[in-house]
Structures are given as C-alpha cells and as structure tokens.
Amino acid sequence: MNRPRIVHLTSAHPWDETRVFHKMCRWLARAGAEVHLVAAHGPEPPGEMVDGVRVHLLPQPSGRRERMTRTRAAVWRKALALEPDLVHFHDPELLWGRPWRARPEVRVVYDAHEDLREQVTLKRWLPLPKCLLRWAVGRMEERLSTSAHGVITVDPAIVRRFPGREVPLVRNFPDIEFLDAIEPAERPAGSKDKWVAICAGTLGTDRGTGSLVRVFEYVPEHLELWLIGDVPPAELADWQTWPGWRRVRYYPRMDHRSVVALEKAADAVLHVLPPHAQYQWARYPVKGLEAMACGVPLVMSDFECFRKTFFGAAEFVNPENHREVAAALERLADDEERMAVMRDQARHLAQEKFSWAEEFRTLTEEYARLTPARDLLEVMKYETC
C-alpha cells in the first residue's frame, strides 16, 4: 500500500508552530503518511527529519514585502516540486495566484484558522478605512478559496465566511499525551519563593503585553511575571523603563516543549487580551487550552467566549483596568484552596471536552474525502479508530 505524500505549507508561521508541526504534521507521520513541511521561519531544525516529518526550511524573508512576494512563490514552488498527493496551507497570502491550478492532480486544503477580516483592522500600516478593509479582504479570501478543494477552520464563527461549502472544524485542542510527557522546569533561584504568572507566545502592545507590565506596578513583592516570546525591540526597550518591569523575568522565544515546562512551573497562565473584535470571537485560544490540559489555572479577559470555554478554570478580569487585574492576581496568590479547585477543574475540562485526538480524526476524514487515493483513509484508519 502506497503511503500518501502530504505537504504542509506556511510562509508566515515558524516551522515548529504548535498547530502546524506538533499536532498536524507529527500525528500524520505517526499515522503512516509521508509528511513534508515547507516553511520560511523558525530556528534551524535539529535534522532533516524531525519526529518523522521532513522539514524544508527556506530562507527567511527580510520583511513583509518579500514574504508576500518572493517567499510566497518560493514555498509554493518547493511544495509542488515534492509531487504531493495533498497540500495543506496555513496562510491567506498563499491563496494569491492560486498556483495549485497548474497541478490538477494535487488536492489542496486551505486552513482558515484566523479571522482575517478582523485581523487586518489591527494593521496600522494599511491606510484604508477599517470597514472597507474588512469587506475587501473578506471578499478576496472567499473568492480565491473557491478553487481550493477543501477549507477547514478552528471556530464556528469563521465557517460563516465560506457560504455554500462544507467547512469542517479542526479546533486547536491540546495534545494531552504530548503535554503530559513534559516535566515542569526548575525555577530560577530568585523565583523559587515567588507566586509566578506567565504569559507566552506572541507578545506586543496589540496583544496587551504592555498592559501586563503596567499591572505589575500594583502587585505585592512576592508576585512575579514571566514573559516568553519575541518582542519588537522598541517596545521591549520602552517596557524596561516602566516600574512594573522590576517584577518581570523575560525569556526570548523558545521551543514549544520549553514553554510548556515553564508554564507547568508557574502558578497561573495569563491570557489577558485587549477587547479587540479579533480576540473576542476566539473561543478556543491555544495557550488557554494547553494551560488547562497542564492543570494550570488561568487569568483571562472577561469575554463571553472565554467564559463559555474556561468557566471554573479561570479568573476573569477587565483587561483595561490594571488595578482590577492586579487585585485578582493578589487574591489568587493568597487563596491556595481556590487555586487547587481551579487546577482540578482545568484538568477535568481538558480531558473531557478538549482533546486533539477527535480533531485529528476530523482532519483525516476530510483528507480522505478529498483525495482520489483511497489508500489515504486505509493507511490512517488504525490511528483514528
């Protein structure tokens, strides 16, 4: 039986991004597929083959313009040169030009895992009015994706952007088996007696990270904030002059396993985002779900979508009120009994409702529906049963 050759493709994400590599590519390889990952961002892979996935890391673009032009063309050339049975791509910019039409035998899946219409309204470098931007990119995405053989997404709110077609949900639920195998990191000497809150991932003013630094101007001395991820240099330099920075321990971007190990060593995970529309519809944030799976309590923005998903495992706060967030952190730090209840509830919710295994079954069923090679379903049947 021939192994299906599946290529995952991204021009914007690092190759070791959680959804792309750790969940989809690794699980597909484990299920018996031949899996390639083409990317242009991220650290140098430890080898050509990583956990059964063949990683093709192309030169990183020097800026946004190069990424949208040369890099976009280069990753598609590489992907199609691999003669895949199926290509699964993860960035809306890769819709442009629809290069897959030159290879009708290749099945193509577009992963619409971000609300593009809301996302563009946060881009200060785009000069058009927000209402026009939302309409234009929404129409572009809808029209360009019509020639993709399949579209999948992570949230029911995005399904409505693709009327008239079946759009399966493959949500960003945690890989509990992977997370359970990671041991908590040892705390640095200066943090062993601290109550630690951690924020990891994409950091920046638009993500509310600067507000968190402000929050730590108002907390007691025994509370500490760990930030993990890359920060625009100008923003980082500015934050370092603020009074709250003296209670911050900063780590540049690190691999997923190291982030999880630090999160397990912390007392709480922060997911305090500003009230932009882009964040208020995102019911299943990856960092929040992974924290639950690790049994770590959360402090989150008081959005309706978060309450529906994380109720009982999180403390909800007004992200625009620094003193309110500080008071919530202090209450949790002084209430070990409540923290224990939240830890138990977090783990229970993750195990009962939010496991990646069921999402992976949906993914492979969609692949099997699209490809004419029925071997694809047969090869993966044992993994998805």
ABEGO torsion letter per residue (X at the ends): XBBBBBBBBBAABBAABAAAAAAAAAAAAAAGBBBBBBBABEBBBABABBGGBBBBBBBBBABAAAAABAAAAAAAAAAAAAGBABBBBABAAAABGGAAAABAABBBBBBBABBAAAAAAABAABABBAAAAAAAAAAAAAAAAAABABBBBABAAAAAABBGBBBBBBBBBBBAAAAAABBBBBBBAAAAABBBBBBBEBBEAAAGAAAAAAAAAABBAABBBBBBEBBBAAAAAAAAABAAAAABBBBBBBBAAAAAAAAAABABBBBBBBBBAAAAABABBAAAAAAAAAGBBBBBBBBAAAAAAABGABBBBBAABAAAAAAAAAAAAABAAAAAAAAAAAAAAAAAABBAAAAAAAAAAAAAAABABAAAAAAAAAAAX
